[in-house]
Amino acid sequence: QMRVMDGFEATKIIRNSSTSNKSLPIVAITANVSEEDKEHSFQVGMSLFLSKPINKRTIENALSQFLNINIH
């Protein structure tokens, strides 16, 4: 629910802007937890879907997944 565009539209633009952005991690962090929203997130090219509220451990796990490091 951003002012100019939503996360779905932003993801589409990022994914289509250059070849190097095809593998850029994009994480949805949202309070909208329906299966439709989750599926739509992946359809537009998001890499991961996290539902609010999130905690430090969830963020650490997401970062370690994309950075291939152990944060713990």
All heavy atoms as TSV, in Angstrom:
chain	resi	resn	atom	element	x	y	z
A	1	GLN	N	N	0.832	-1.183	0.000
A	1	GLN	CA	C	0.000	0.000	0.000
A	1	GLN	C	C	0.876	1.245	0.000
A	1	GLN	O	O	0.785	2.083	0.876
A	1	GLN	CB	C	-0.945	-0.007	1.185
A	1	GLN	CG	C	-1.937	-1.128	1.137
A	1	GLN	CD	C	-2.888	-1.112	2.318
A	1	GLN	OE1	O	-2.868	-0.204	3.125
A	1	GLN	NE2	N	-3.704	-2.122	2.398
A	2	MET	N	N	1.708	1.339	-1.016
A	2	MET	CA	C	2.564	2.508	-1.154
A	2	MET	C	C	1.785	3.607	-1.864
A	2	MET	O	O	0.778	3.345	-2.514
A	2	MET	CB	C	3.827	2.116	-1.925
A	2	MET	CG	C	4.637	1.042	-1.201
A	2	MET	SD	S	6.138	0.561	-2.067
A	2	MET	CE	C	5.481	-0.368	-3.435
A	3	ARG	N	N	2.259	4.795	-1.783
A	3	ARG	CA	C	1.527	5.947	-2.316
A	3	ARG	C	C	1.379	5.930	-3.836
A	3	ARG	O	O	0.310	6.183	-4.356
A	3	ARG	CB	C	2.209	7.247	-1.905
A	3	ARG	CG	C	2.095	7.521	-0.441
A	3	ARG	CD	C	2.781	8.793	-0.122
A	3	ARG	NE	N	1.811	9.647	0.537
A	3	ARG	CZ	C	2.013	10.904	0.799
A	3	ARG	NH1	N	3.123	11.475	0.446
A	3	ARG	NH2	N	1.095	11.598	1.410
A	4	VAL	N	N	2.448	5.679	-4.555
A	4	VAL	CA	C	2.433	5.799	-6.004
A	4	VAL	C	C	2.013	4.498	-6.691
A	4	VAL	O	O	1.293	4.512	-7.675
A	4	VAL	CB	C	3.816	6.252	-6.523
A	4	VAL	CG1	C	3.858	6.321	-8.016
A	4	VAL	CG2	C	4.192	7.594	-5.895
A	5	MET	N	N	2.471	3.378	-6.170
A	5	MET	CA	C	2.129	2.074	-6.736
A	5	MET	C	C	2.200	1.033	-5.639
A	5	MET	O	O	2.830	1.257	-4.616
A	5	MET	CB	C	3.068	1.720	-7.881
A	5	MET	CG	C	4.493	1.425	-7.447
A	5	MET	SD	S	5.618	1.047	-8.793
A	5	MET	CE	C	5.864	2.671	-9.480
A	6	ASP	N	N	1.582	-0.111	-5.886
A	6	ASP	CA	C	1.659	-1.171	-4.876
A	6	ASP	C	C	2.881	-2.053	-5.125
A	6	ASP	O	O	3.599	-1.897	-6.114
A	6	ASP	CB	C	0.367	-1.984	-4.831
A	6	ASP	CG	C	0.070	-2.742	-6.103
A	6	ASP	OD1	O	0.987	-3.007	-6.909
A	6	ASP	OD2	O	-1.107	-3.106	-6.302
A	7	GLY	N	N	3.130	-2.955	-4.218
A	7	GLY	CA	C	4.288	-3.828	-4.311
A	7	GLY	C	C	4.255	-4.743	-5.527
A	7	GLY	O	O	5.304	-5.093	-6.079
A	8	PHE	N	N	3.065	-5.118	-5.956
A	8	PHE	CA	C	2.941	-5.963	-7.142
A	8	PHE	C	C	3.453	-5.221	-8.372
A	8	PHE	O	O	4.229	-5.754	-9.157
A	8	PHE	CB	C	1.485	-6.392	-7.365
A	8	PHE	CG	C	0.893	-7.165	-6.223
A	8	PHE	CD1	C	-0.269	-6.737	-5.616
A	8	PHE	CD2	C	1.483	-8.333	-5.751
A	8	PHE	CE1	C	-0.846	-7.448	-4.574
A	8	PHE	CE2	C	0.921	-9.062	-4.705
A	8	PHE	CZ	C	-0.241	-8.609	-4.114
A	9	GLU	N	N	3.006	-3.993	-8.530
A	9	GLU	CA	C	3.426	-3.182	-9.678
A	9	GLU	C	C	4.916	-2.866	-9.615
A	9	GLU	O	O	5.627	-2.935	-10.620
A	9	GLU	CB	C	2.604	-1.885	-9.752
A	9	GLU	CG	C	2.853	-1.088	-11.001
A	9	GLU	CD	C	2.435	-1.805	-12.278
A	9	GLU	OE1	O	1.515	-2.639	-12.247
A	9	GLU	OE2	O	3.052	-1.523	-13.318
A	10	ALA	N	N	5.402	-2.533	-8.426
A	10	ALA	CA	C	6.831	-2.247	-8.262
A	10	ALA	C	C	7.674	-3.472	-8.638
A	10	ALA	O	O	8.699	-3.351	-9.320
A	10	ALA	CB	C	7.122	-1.826	-6.824
A	11	THR	N	N	7.225	-4.649	-8.230
A	11	THR	CA	C	7.956	-5.882	-8.555
A	11	THR	C	C	7.984	-6.113	-10.061
A	11	THR	O	O	9.027	-6.449	-10.629
A	11	THR	CB	C	7.319	-7.087	-7.840
A	11	THR	OG1	O	7.400	-6.874	-6.431
A	11	THR	CG2	C	8.020	-8.384	-8.195
A	12	LYS	N	N	6.854	-5.911	-10.724
A	12	LYS	CA	C	6.805	-6.078	-12.180
A	12	LYS	C	C	7.803	-5.143	-12.866
A	12	LYS	O	O	8.532	-5.561	-13.776
A	12	LYS	CB	C	5.399	-5.798	-12.707
A	12	LYS	CG	C	4.385	-6.840	-12.356
A	12	LYS	CD	C	3.030	-6.413	-12.913
A	12	LYS	CE	C	1.898	-7.162	-12.293
A	12	LYS	NZ	N	0.584	-6.668	-12.750
A	13	ILE	N	N	7.847	-3.898	-12.425
A	13	ILE	CA	C	8.753	-2.919	-13.029
A	13	ILE	C	C	10.202	-3.327	-12.795
A	13	ILE	O	O	11.028	-3.281	-13.710
A	13	ILE	CB	C	8.461	-1.509	-12.480
A	13	ILE	CG1	C	7.107	-1.019	-13.013
A	13	ILE	CG2	C	9.578	-0.538	-12.847
A	13	ILE	CD1	C	6.590	0.238	-12.358
A	14	ILE	N	N	10.526	-3.719	-11.588
A	14	ILE	CA	C	11.899	-4.142	-11.266
A	14	ILE	C	C	12.287	-5.355	-12.110
A	14	ILE	O	O	13.366	-5.391	-12.707
A	14	ILE	CB	C	12.043	-4.450	-9.763
A	14	ILE	CG1	C	11.924	-3.160	-8.955
A	14	ILE	CG2	C	13.370	-5.150	-9.486
A	14	ILE	CD1	C	11.736	-3.372	-7.459
A	15	ARG	N	N	11.430	-6.344	-12.164
A	15	ARG	CA	C	11.730	-7.572	-12.907
A	15	ARG	C	C	11.916	-7.311	-14.401
A	15	ARG	O	O	12.717	-7.955	-15.061
A	15	ARG	CB	C	10.635	-8.619	-12.708
A	15	ARG	CG	C	10.595	-9.202	-11.318
A	15	ARG	CD	C	11.816	-10.046	-11.030
A	15	ARG	NE	N	11.710	-10.674	-9.722
A	15	ARG	CZ	C	12.650	-10.615	-8.803
A	15	ARG	NH1	N	13.771	-9.984	-9.038
A	15	ARG	NH2	N	12.479	-11.190	-7.635
A	16	ASN	N	N	11.173	-6.358	-14.945
A	16	ASN	CA	C	11.230	-6.078	-16.376
A	16	ASN	C	C	12.249	-5.005	-16.762
A	16	ASN	O	O	12.440	-4.741	-17.939
A	16	ASN	CB	C	9.849	-5.677	-16.890
A	16	ASN	CG	C	8.875	-6.835	-16.817
A	16	ASN	OD1	O	9.226	-7.969	-17.080
A	16	ASN	ND2	N	7.646	-6.547	-16.435
A	17	SER	N	N	12.911	-4.406	-15.778
A	17	SER	CA	C	13.796	-3.281	-16.076
A	17	SER	C	C	15.147	-3.690	-16.643
A	17	SER	O	O	15.742	-2.953	-17.409
A	17	SER	CB	C	13.989	-2.409	-14.834
A	17	SER	OG	O	14.656	-3.136	-13.824
A	18	SER	N	N	15.662	-4.847	-16.270
A	18	SER	CA	C	16.927	-5.320	-16.834
A	18	SER	C	C	17.119	-6.788	-16.518
A	18	SER	O	O	16.493	-7.335	-15.606
A	18	SER	CB	C	18.113	-4.519	-16.298
A	18	SER	OG	O	18.424	-4.900	-14.983
A	19	THR	N	N	18.005	-7.415	-17.262
A	19	THR	CA	C	18.277	-8.831	-17.059
A	19	THR	C	C	18.844	-9.100	-15.676
A	19	THR	O	O	18.515	-10.102	-15.044
A	19	THR	CB	C	19.264	-9.339	-18.126
A	19	THR	OG1	O	18.724	-9.032	-19.407
A	19	THR	CG2	C	19.478	-10.820	-18.019
A	20	SER	N	N	19.672	-8.193	-15.167
A	20	SER	CA	C	20.290	-8.413	-13.859
A	20	SER	C	C	19.265	-8.374	-12.723
A	20	SER	O	O	19.515	-8.905	-11.648
A	20	SER	CB	C	21.394	-7.389	-13.602
A	20	SER	OG	O	20.854	-6.081	-13.568
A	21	ASN	N	N	18.118	-7.766	-12.952
A	21	ASN	CA	C	17.089	-7.686	-11.918
A	21	ASN	C	C	16.196	-8.922	-11.864
A	21	ASN	O	O	15.338	-9.029	-11.001
A	21	ASN	CB	C	16.227	-6.441	-12.103
A	21	ASN	CG	C	16.970	-5.179	-11.760
A	21	ASN	OD1	O	17.951	-5.207	-11.015
A	21	ASN	ND2	N	16.543	-4.067	-12.316
A	22	LYS	N	N	16.400	-9.873	-12.748
A	22	LYS	CA	C	15.578	-11.090	-12.754
A	22	LYS	C	C	15.828	-11.930	-11.507
A	22	LYS	O	O	14.938	-12.611	-11.028
A	22	LYS	CB	C	15.865	-11.924	-14.002
A	22	LYS	CG	C	15.594	-11.217	-15.310
A	22	LYS	CD	C	14.139	-11.031	-15.568
A	22	LYS	CE	C	13.945	-10.428	-16.950
A	22	LYS	NZ	N	12.807	-9.585	-17.079
A	23	SER	N	N	17.052	-11.873	-10.972
A	23	SER	CA	C	17.378	-12.699	-9.800
A	23	SER	C	C	17.485	-11.890	-8.508
A	23	SER	O	O	17.794	-12.441	-7.456
A	23	SER	CB	C	18.693	-13.442	-10.039
A	23	SER	OG	O	19.737	-12.519	-10.219
A	24	LEU	N	N	17.208	-10.600	-8.561
A	24	LEU	CA	C	17.243	-9.745	-7.383
A	24	LEU	C	C	16.176	-10.205	-6.384
A	24	LEU	O	O	15.011	-10.348	-6.749
A	24	LEU	CB	C	16.958	-8.292	-7.790
A	24	LEU	CG	C	16.957	-7.248	-6.700
A	24	LEU	CD1	C	18.384	-7.007	-6.211
A	24	LEU	CD2	C	16.367	-5.950	-7.228
A	25	PRO	N	N	16.555	-10.476	-5.142
A	25	PRO	CA	C	15.546	-10.898	-4.164
A	25	PRO	C	C	14.547	-9.773	-3.855
A	25	PRO	O	O	14.937	-8.640	-3.603
A	25	PRO	CB	C	16.358	-11.225	-2.914
A	25	PRO	CG	C	17.747	-11.437	-3.385
A	25	PRO	CD	C	17.904	-10.539	-4.578
A	26	ILE	N	N	13.281	-10.097	-3.935
A	26	ILE	CA	C	12.213	-9.169	-3.566
A	26	ILE	C	C	11.330	-9.891	-2.562
A	26	ILE	O	O	10.786	-10.958	-2.856
A	26	ILE	CB	C	11.383	-8.729	-4.784
A	26	ILE	CG1	C	12.276	-8.014	-5.804
A	26	ILE	CG2	C	10.229	-7.829	-4.335
A	26	ILE	CD1	C	11.561	-7.652	-7.090
A	27	VAL	N	N	11.204	-9.314	-1.378
A	27	VAL	CA	C	10.461	-9.946	-0.295
A	27	VAL	C	C	9.194	-9.147	0.003
A	27	VAL	O	O	9.263	-7.951	0.281
A	27	VAL	CB	C	11.333	-10.044	0.985
A	27	VAL	CG1	C	10.543	-10.688	2.116
A	27	VAL	CG2	C	12.613	-10.823	0.698
A	28	ALA	N	N	8.061	-9.820	-0.056
A	28	ALA	CA	C	6.794	-9.204	0.334
A	28	ALA	C	C	6.678	-9.287	1.850
A	28	ALA	O	O	6.826	-10.359	2.431
A	28	ALA	CB	C	5.626	-9.944	-0.311
A	29	ILE	N	N	6.446	-8.145	2.469
A	29	ILE	CA	C	6.171	-8.098	3.907
A	29	ILE	C	C	4.822	-7.408	4.035
A	29	ILE	O	O	4.701	-6.211	3.788
A	29	ILE	CB	C	7.267	-7.340	4.680
A	29	ILE	CG1	C	8.611	-8.025	4.487
A	29	ILE	CG2	C	6.896	-7.257	6.159
A	29	ILE	CD1	C	9.780	-7.297	5.136
A	30	THR	N	N	3.813	-8.166	4.393
A	30	THR	CA	C	2.453	-7.658	4.304
A	30	THR	C	C	1.548	-8.211	5.401
A	30	THR	O	O	1.813	-9.272	5.958
A	30	THR	CB	C	1.855	-8.003	2.921
A	30	THR	OG1	O	0.532	-7.490	2.814
A	30	THR	CG2	C	1.842	-9.498	2.682
A	31	ALA	N	N	0.492	-7.481	5.659
A	31	ALA	CA	C	-0.538	-7.944	6.576
A	31	ALA	C	C	-1.620	-8.711	5.817
A	31	ALA	O	O	-2.464	-9.358	6.421
A	31	ALA	CB	C	-1.162	-6.771	7.313
A	32	ASN	N	N	-1.574	-8.644	4.489
A	32	ASN	CA	C	-2.527	-9.372	3.647
A	32	ASN	C	C	-2.048	-10.813	3.508
A	32	ASN	O	O	-1.124	-11.091	2.758
A	32	ASN	CB	C	-2.640	-8.729	2.268
A	32	ASN	CG	C	-3.097	-7.297	2.346
A	32	ASN	OD1	O	-3.881	-6.942	3.212
A	32	ASN	ND2	N	-2.603	-6.466	1.462
A	33	VAL	N	N	-2.683	-11.715	4.220
A	33	VAL	CA	C	-2.172	-13.082	4.293
A	33	VAL	C	C	-3.037	-14.110	3.564
A	33	VAL	O	O	-2.885	-15.300	3.778
A	33	VAL	CB	C	-1.962	-13.523	5.759
A	33	VAL	CG1	C	-0.893	-12.688	6.421
A	33	VAL	CG2	C	-3.257	-13.457	6.543
A	34	SER	N	N	-3.887	-13.652	2.676
A	34	SER	CA	C	-4.722	-14.607	1.951
A	34	SER	C	C	-3.875	-15.407	0.963
A	34	SER	O	O	-2.819	-14.958	0.514
A	34	SER	CB	C	-5.840	-13.886	1.198
A	34	SER	OG	O	-5.322	-13.188	0.084
A	35	GLU	N	N	-4.343	-16.590	0.621
A	35	GLU	CA	C	-3.650	-17.414	-0.364
A	35	GLU	C	C	-3.582	-16.695	-1.709
A	35	GLU	O	O	-2.609	-16.829	-2.431
A	35	GLU	CB	C	-4.318	-18.780	-0.516
A	35	GLU	CG	C	-3.868	-19.794	0.503
A	35	GLU	CD	C	-2.366	-20.036	0.506
A	35	GLU	OE1	O	-1.780	-20.296	-0.560
A	35	GLU	OE2	O	-1.766	-19.957	1.591
A	36	GLU	N	N	-4.636	-15.934	-2.044
A	36	GLU	CA	C	-4.639	-15.170	-3.302
A	36	GLU	C	C	-3.499	-14.170	-3.331
A	36	GLU	O	O	-2.801	-14.042	-4.336
A	36	GLU	CB	C	-5.970	-14.432	-3.485
A	36	GLU	CG	C	-7.089	-15.269	-3.987
A	36	GLU	CD	C	-8.352	-14.439	-4.202
A	36	GLU	OE1	O	-8.376	-13.235	-3.856
A	36	GLU	OE2	O	-9.321	-15.002	-4.727
A	37	ASP	N	N	-3.304	-13.435	-2.235
A	37	ASP	CA	C	-2.220	-12.454	-2.171
A	37	ASP	C	C	-0.862	-13.140	-2.262
A	37	ASP	O	O	0.044	-12.664	-2.955
A	37	ASP	CB	C	-2.294	-11.637	-0.883
A	37	ASP	CG	C	-3.424	-10.634	-0.891
A	37	ASP	OD1	O	-3.750	-10.100	-1.971
A	37	ASP	OD2	O	-3.982	-10.372	0.190
A	38	LYS	N	N	-0.731	-14.245	-1.575
A	38	LYS	CA	C	0.534	-14.978	-1.596
A	38	LYS	C	C	0.835	-15.482	-3.013
A	38	LYS	O	O	1.933	-15.296	-3.529
A	38	LYS	CB	C	0.474	-16.150	-0.615
A	38	LYS	CG	C	1.775	-16.870	-0.446
A	38	LYS	CD	C	1.672	-17.914	0.654
A	38	LYS	CE	C	3.006	-18.585	0.897
A	38	LYS	NZ	N	2.950	-19.516	2.025
A	39	GLU	N	N	-0.143	-16.089	-3.657
A	39	GLU	CA	C	0.029	-16.584	-5.023
A	39	GLU	C	C	0.348	-15.445	-5.985
A	39	GLU	O	O	1.235	-15.571	-6.835
A	39	GLU	CB	C	-1.222	-17.328	-5.477
A	39	GLU	CG	C	-1.404	-18.673	-4.810
A	39	GLU	CD	C	-2.711	-19.356	-5.203
A	39	GLU	OE1	O	-3.188	-19.125	-6.334
A	39	GLU	OE2	O	-3.238	-20.108	-4.375
A	40	HIS	N	N	-0.372	-14.343	-5.846
A	40	HIS	CA	C	-0.150	-13.186	-6.713
A	40	HIS	C	C	1.274	-12.657	-6.530
A	40	HIS	O	O	1.927	-12.266	-7.500
A	40	HIS	CB	C	-1.179	-12.094	-6.429
A	40	HIS	CG	C	-1.174	-10.996	-7.427
A	40	HIS	ND1	N	-2.255	-10.704	-8.206
A	40	HIS	CD2	C	-0.216	-10.115	-7.792
A	40	HIS	CE1	C	-1.963	-9.685	-8.998
A	40	HIS	NE2	N	-0.734	-9.313	-8.756
A	41	SER	N	N	1.766	-12.650	-5.307
A	41	SER	CA	C	3.125	-12.192	-5.035
A	41	SER	C	C	4.143	-12.991	-5.833
A	41	SER	O	O	5.052	-12.429	-6.451
A	41	SER	CB	C	3.450	-12.311	-3.541
A	41	SER	OG	O	2.613	-11.473	-2.785
A	42	PHE	N	N	3.979	-14.290	-5.831
A	42	PHE	CA	C	4.916	-15.143	-6.571
A	42	PHE	C	C	4.713	-15.028	-8.077
A	42	PHE	O	O	5.674	-15.067	-8.838
A	42	PHE	CB	C	4.812	-16.587	-6.098
A	42	PHE	CG	C	5.303	-16.774	-4.692
A	42	PHE	CD1	C	4.485	-17.305	-3.722
A	42	PHE	CD2	C	6.594	-16.401	-4.320
A	42	PHE	CE1	C	4.932	-17.475	-2.407
A	42	PHE	CE2	C	7.051	-16.564	-3.014
A	42	PHE	CZ	C	6.221	-17.099	-2.063
A	43	GLN	N	N	3.472	-14.841	-8.515
A	43	GLN	CA	C	3.195	-14.701	-9.946
A	43	GLN	C	C	3.872	-13.462	-10.537
A	43	GLN	O	O	4.326	-13.499	-11.680
A	43	GLN	CB	C	1.692	-14.636	-10.208
A	43	GLN	CG	C	1.000	-15.968	-10.028
A	43	GLN	CD	C	-0.515	-15.845	-10.099
A	43	GLN	OE1	O	-1.075	-14.756	-10.144
A	43	GLN	NE2	N	-1.172	-16.990	-10.098
A	44	VAL	N	N	3.927	-12.369	-9.784
A	44	VAL	CA	C	4.554	-11.151	-10.310
A	44	VAL	C	C	6.063	-11.152	-10.143
A	44	VAL	O	O	6.738	-10.278	-10.661
A	44	VAL	CB	C	3.950	-9.863	-9.700
A	44	VAL	CG1	C	2.475	-9.749	-10.029
A	44	VAL	CG2	C	4.201	-9.763	-8.214
A	45	GLY	N	N	6.600	-12.150	-9.418
A	45	GLY	CA	C	8.046	-12.284	-9.338
A	45	GLY	C	C	8.686	-12.049	-7.990
A	45	GLY	O	O	9.909	-11.958	-7.885
A	46	MET	N	N	7.888	-11.972	-6.940
A	46	MET	CA	C	8.485	-11.825	-5.611
A	46	MET	C	C	9.165	-13.137	-5.222
A	46	MET	O	O	8.750	-14.216	-5.637
A	46	MET	CB	C	7.439	-11.421	-4.582
A	46	MET	CG	C	6.916	-10.030	-4.823
A	46	MET	SD	S	5.787	-9.502	-3.536
A	46	MET	CE	C	5.180	-7.975	-4.236
A	47	SER	N	N	10.217	-13.032	-4.436
A	47	SER	CA	C	11.021	-14.192	-4.072
A	47	SER	C	C	10.545	-14.878	-2.798
A	47	SER	O	O	10.733	-16.086	-2.634
A	47	SER	CB	C	12.473	-13.753	-3.849
A	47	SER	OG	O	12.928	-12.984	-4.919
A	48	LEU	N	N	9.965	-14.105	-1.899
A	48	LEU	CA	C	9.568	-14.618	-0.596
A	48	LEU	C	C	8.371	-13.824	-0.105
A	48	LEU	O	O	8.229	-12.642	-0.421
A	48	LEU	CB	C	10.736	-14.482	0.386
A	48	LEU	CG	C	10.613	-15.083	1.772
A	48	LEU	CD1	C	10.460	-16.601	1.689
A	48	LEU	CD2	C	11.852	-14.759	2.592
A	49	PHE	N	N	7.520	-14.462	0.672
A	49	PHE	CA	C	6.308	-13.832	1.204
A	49	PHE	C	C	6.321	-13.972	2.710
A	49	PHE	O	O	6.306	-15.089	3.235
A	49	PHE	CB	C	5.077	-14.545	0.613
A	49	PHE	CG	C	3.763	-13.945	1.005
A	49	PHE	CD1	C	3.163	-12.976	0.218
A	49	PHE	CD2	C	3.111	-14.363	2.152
A	49	PHE	CE1	C	1.933	-12.437	0.556
A	49	PHE	CE2	C	1.884	-13.839	2.511
A	49	PHE	CZ	C	1.300	-12.863	1.705
A	50	LEU	N	N	6.387	-12.850	3.422
A	50	LEU	CA	C	6.368	-12.843	4.883
A	50	LEU	C	C	5.129	-12.097	5.350
A	50	LEU	O	O	4.830	-11.007	4.867
A	50	LEU	CB	C	7.614	-12.155	5.442
A	50	LEU	CG	C	8.965	-12.727	5.025
A	50	LEU	CD1	C	10.094	-11.872	5.594
A	50	LEU	CD2	C	9.093	-14.158	5.490
A	51	SER	N	N	4.428	-12.676	6.309
A	51	SER	CA	C	3.236	-12.010	6.827
A	51	SER	C	C	3.553	-11.330	8.160
A	51	SER	O	O	4.324	-11.845	8.959
A	51	SER	CB	C	2.093	-13.007	6.982
A	51	SER	OG	O	2.462	-14.048	7.840
A	52	LYS	N	N	2.949	-10.166	8.343
A	52	LYS	CA	C	3.108	-9.414	9.584
A	52	LYS	C	C	2.249	-10.051	10.657
A	52	LYS	O	O	1.222	-10.640	10.344
A	52	LYS	CB	C	2.668	-7.966	9.379
A	52	LYS	CG	C	3.559	-7.189	8.464
A	52	LYS	CD	C	3.015	-5.779	8.323
A	52	LYS	CE	C	3.834	-4.959	7.353
A	52	LYS	NZ	N	3.252	-3.618	7.180
A	53	PRO	N	N	2.587	-9.930	11.890
A	53	PRO	CA	C	3.812	-9.294	12.379
A	53	PRO	C	C	5.006	-10.223	12.177
A	53	PRO	O	O	4.853	-11.451	12.210
A	53	PRO	CB	C	3.545	-9.074	13.861
A	53	PRO	CG	C	2.578	-10.150	14.229
A	53	PRO	CD	C	1.745	-10.410	12.994
A	54	ILE	N	N	6.148	-9.645	11.924
A	54	ILE	CA	C	7.362	-10.433	11.772
A	54	ILE	C	C	8.314	-10.087	12.908
A	54	ILE	O	O	8.220	-9.030	13.511
A	54	ILE	CB	C	8.042	-10.218	10.412
A	54	ILE	CG1	C	8.395	-8.754	10.197
A	54	ILE	CG2	C	7.176	-10.737	9.282
A	54	ILE	CD1	C	9.200	-8.495	8.964
A	55	ASN	N	N	9.217	-10.991	13.167
A	55	ASN	CA	C	10.164	-10.765	14.248
A	55	ASN	C	C	11.594	-10.790	13.702
A	55	ASN	O	O	11.820	-11.069	12.527
A	55	ASN	CB	C	9.968	-11.774	15.380
A	55	ASN	CG	C	10.096	-13.205	14.895
A	55	ASN	OD1	O	10.932	-13.518	14.051
A	55	ASN	ND2	N	9.269	-14.096	15.415
A	56	LYS	N	N	12.526	-10.535	14.556
A	56	LYS	CA	C	13.934	-10.467	14.168
A	56	LYS	C	C	14.399	-11.771	13.539
A	56	LYS	O	O	15.106	-11.767	12.530
A	56	LYS	CB	C	14.782	-10.123	15.394
A	56	LYS	CG	C	16.245	-10.007	15.100
A	56	LYS	CD	C	17.030	-9.692	16.362
A	56	LYS	CE	C	18.517	-9.733	16.081
A	56	LYS	NZ	N	19.316	-9.592	17.284
A	57	ARG	N	N	14.007	-12.881	14.093
A	57	ARG	CA	C	14.428	-14.193	13.588
A	57	ARG	C	C	13.941	-14.405	12.145
A	57	ARG	O	O	14.659	-14.929	11.307
A	57	ARG	CB	C	13.905	-15.299	14.494
A	57	ARG	CG	C	14.204	-16.695	14.034
A	57	ARG	CD	C	15.632	-17.081	14.169
A	57	ARG	NE	N	15.889	-17.385	15.566
A	57	ARG	CZ	C	17.089	-17.610	16.043
A	57	ARG	NH1	N	18.126	-17.579	15.257
A	57	ARG	NH2	N	17.261	-17.855	17.305
A	58	THR	N	N	12.733	-13.984	11.854
A	58	THR	CA	C	12.181	-14.122	10.506
A	58	THR	C	C	12.998	-13.318	9.507
A	58	THR	O	O	13.326	-13.808	8.419
A	58	THR	CB	C	10.711	-13.661	10.479
A	58	THR	OG1	O	9.960	-14.439	11.426
A	58	THR	CG2	C	10.106	-13.816	9.103
A	59	ILE	N	N	13.346	-12.095	9.878
A	59	ILE	CA	C	14.177	-11.253	9.007
A	59	ILE	C	C	15.555	-11.883	8.827
A	59	ILE	O	O	16.090	-11.938	7.710
A	59	ILE	CB	C	14.316	-9.828	9.587
A	59	ILE	CG1	C	12.961	-9.136	9.635
A	59	ILE	CG2	C	15.328	-9.017	8.796
A	59	ILE	CD1	C	12.400	-8.702	8.313
A	60	GLU	N	N	16.135	-12.364	9.892
A	60	GLU	CA	C	17.458	-13.003	9.813
A	60	GLU	C	C	17.417	-14.218	8.893
A	60	GLU	O	O	18.325	-14.419	8.078
A	60	GLU	CB	C	17.936	-13.419	11.207
A	60	GLU	CG	C	18.324	-12.261	12.081
A	60	GLU	CD	C	18.626	-12.662	13.520
A	60	GLU	OE1	O	18.231	-13.783	13.942
A	60	GLU	OE2	O	19.251	-11.861	14.226
A	61	ASN	N	N	16.375	-15.018	9.006
A	61	ASN	CA	C	16.252	-16.201	8.150
A	61	ASN	C	C	16.128	-15.813	6.681
A	61	ASN	O	O	16.730	-16.446	5.811
A	61	ASN	CB	C	15.065	-17.065	8.567
A	61	ASN	CG	C	15.303	-17.778	9.871
A	61	ASN	OD1	O	16.433	-17.977	10.299
A	61	ASN	ND2	N	14.227	-18.156	10.530
A	62	ALA	N	N	15.347	-14.774	6.402
A	62	ALA	CA	C	15.191	-14.312	5.025
A	62	ALA	C	C	16.521	-13.815	4.472
A	62	ALA	O	O	16.921	-14.162	3.361
A	62	ALA	CB	C	14.133	-13.215	4.946
A	63	LEU	N	N	17.227	-13.005	5.254
A	63	LEU	CA	C	18.517	-12.486	4.805
A	63	LEU	C	C	19.524	-13.599	4.574
A	63	LEU	O	O	20.225	-13.610	3.556
A	63	LEU	CB	C	19.074	-11.492	5.821
A	63	LEU	CG	C	18.373	-10.147	5.909
A	63	LEU	CD1	C	18.925	-9.329	7.068
A	63	LEU	CD2	C	18.517	-9.385	4.603
A	64	SER	N	N	19.584	-14.548	5.491
A	64	SER	CA	C	20.558	-15.627	5.342
A	64	SER	C	C	20.239	-16.495	4.133
A	64	SER	O	O	21.138	-16.997	3.462
A	64	SER	CB	C	20.654	-16.469	6.612
A	64	SER	OG	O	19.451	-17.135	6.870
A	65	GLN	N	N	18.968	-16.637	3.819
A	65	GLN	CA	C	18.564	-17.414	2.648
A	65	GLN	C	C	19.087	-16.770	1.364
A	65	GLN	O	O	19.586	-17.460	0.482
A	65	GLN	CB	C	17.042	-17.507	2.598
A	65	GLN	CG	C	16.497	-18.186	1.362
A	65	GLN	CD	C	14.974	-18.210	1.359
A	65	GLN	OE1	O	14.329	-18.074	2.396
A	65	GLN	NE2	N	14.401	-18.368	0.194
A	66	PHE	N	N	19.000	-15.457	1.263
A	66	PHE	CA	C	19.388	-14.775	0.040
A	66	PHE	C	C	20.871	-14.430	-0.015
A	66	PHE	O	O	21.440	-14.282	-1.087
A	66	PHE	CB	C	18.547	-13.521	-0.167
A	66	PHE	CG	C	17.106	-13.851	-0.426
A	66	PHE	CD1	C	16.135	-13.486	0.475
A	66	PHE	CD2	C	16.736	-14.568	-1.546
A	66	PHE	CE1	C	14.802	-13.808	0.242
A	66	PHE	CE2	C	15.408	-14.904	-1.785
A	66	PHE	CZ	C	14.447	-14.524	-0.889
A	67	LEU	N	N	21.496	-14.305	1.137
A	67	LEU	CA	C	22.907	-13.939	1.167
A	67	LEU	C	C	23.814	-15.147	1.353
A	67	LEU	O	O	25.038	-15.020	1.329
A	67	LEU	CB	C	23.151	-12.933	2.288
A	67	LEU	CG	C	22.394	-11.615	2.172
A	67	LEU	CD1	C	22.629	-10.754	3.410
A	67	LEU	CD2	C	22.801	-10.868	0.907
A	68	ASN	N	N	23.211	-16.317	1.539
A	68	ASN	CA	C	23.962	-17.547	1.768
A	68	ASN	C	C	24.977	-17.415	2.912
A	68	ASN	O	O	26.127	-17.804	2.805
A	68	ASN	CB	C	24.683	-17.994	0.488
A	68	ASN	CG	C	23.704	-18.427	-0.579
A	68	ASN	OD1	O	22.711	-19.064	-0.275
A	68	ASN	ND2	N	23.991	-18.065	-1.806
A	69	ILE	N	N	24.497	-16.822	4.001
A	69	ILE	CA	C	25.323	-16.686	5.201
A	69	ILE	C	C	24.533	-17.155	6.404
A	69	ILE	O	O	23.292	-17.227	6.367
A	69	ILE	CB	C	25.791	-15.226	5.426
A	69	ILE	CG1	C	24.589	-14.288	5.560
A	69	ILE	CG2	C	26.728	-14.781	4.324
A	69	ILE	CD1	C	24.959	-12.868	5.947
A	70	ASN	N	N	25.216	-17.438	7.461
A	70	ASN	CA	C	24.569	-17.827	8.704
A	70	ASN	C	C	24.627	-16.624	9.647
A	70	ASN	O	O	25.690	-16.262	10.124
A	70	ASN	CB	C	25.261	-19.031	9.322
A	70	ASN	CG	C	24.515	-19.567	10.530
A	70	ASN	OD1	O	23.510	-18.996	10.935
A	70	ASN	ND2	N	25.009	-20.634	11.090
A	71	ILE	N	N	23.495	-16.010	9.904
A	71	ILE	CA	C	23.431	-14.810	10.740
A	71	ILE	C	C	23.374	-15.166	12.220
A	71	ILE	O	O	23.738	-14.402	13.066
A	71	ILE	CB	C	22.229	-13.933	10.347
A	71	ILE	CG1	C	22.434	-13.440	8.914
A	71	ILE	CG2	C	22.034	-12.769	11.285
A	71	ILE	CD1	C	21.297	-12.621	8.368
A	72	HIS	N	N	22.924	-16.333	12.551
A	72	HIS	CA	C	22.693	-16.717	13.951
A	72	HIS	C	C	23.976	-16.992	14.684
A	72	HIS	O	O	24.932	-17.470	14.303
A	72	HIS	CB	C	21.778	-17.930	14.019
A	72	HIS	CG	C	20.558	-17.766	13.174
A	72	HIS	ND1	N	19.565	-16.882	13.466
A	72	HIS	CD2	C	20.220	-18.346	11.995
A	72	HIS	CE1	C	18.653	-16.943	12.514
A	72	HIS	NE2	N	19.025	-17.815	11.614
